[in-house]
Amino acid sequence: MKWLSQLFTWWNEQTLSTRIHTFFHGERVGEDEAGNIYYRWKNNRIDPALGFNRRWVIFKGVAEGSKVPPGWYGWLHHMTDETPVSAPYTPREWEKSYTPNQTGTPNAWRPQGSTLAAGVRPPTGGDYQAWSPEA
């Protein structure tokens, strides 16, 4: 069943083509606490078209970019060459721990005035007048 999902879905872990690409070209660099696995091109090879070494992540479960911790995010985006495995990342005091994206769930943020927000919608200010074809 896992192979079938890799053929037809891109949001669950990796596709079959990503698995093949990773097998032939990837070098495992590390894993984070959520189980996401990080790769780079073998032998730290430089991509001639881009001028740098390609890096990617294989998510455990649903592929969601916000699941990447700050230390690994910096490595993926070439902000640092040190992985959190070789140089442990110390989070800042203002950094929050990971929470899943709440869009589409009952916990999603709904601004004041939204038809989905709880409570009574505030009245308009009176400067709005609906258009009618007779006018």
C-alpha positions, 0 to 999 in steps of 0.5 A: 500500500505504501508503494501505491501511495508513493505513485499517486500522492506527493503529500505523504512522505516521498514520491517514487521518483523522489525515492529513486533520485534520493537512492542514486544521488542522495547522501543522508545528513541527519534526522530531526526529532520529528523523524524528517530525514535530510539529504544532500548530493553525494560527495558534496557535489556542486550543481553546475546550474545552481552553483551550490550543493542541493539539499532536501528533506523527506518528511515523515508523514504529511509534507508540510514545510512548517515541520522543519525545525529552525536549525535544519531550516537554516541548513536547507536554505544555505544559511549555514553549512553546519548541520544541527547534528554537527553543531547543535542548534540552540533555539532563541527564547522567542522561538516557539515550538512546532504546532501544525498548520491549523488552516481548515480546522476548527482551530483556524484563526478567523478575524473579526468580521469573518462569517466563520468567526464565533460570536455576532458579526459587528454591524457595518459603519453605515457608509455601505449601500447595496447596489440595485439595478433600479438606481 
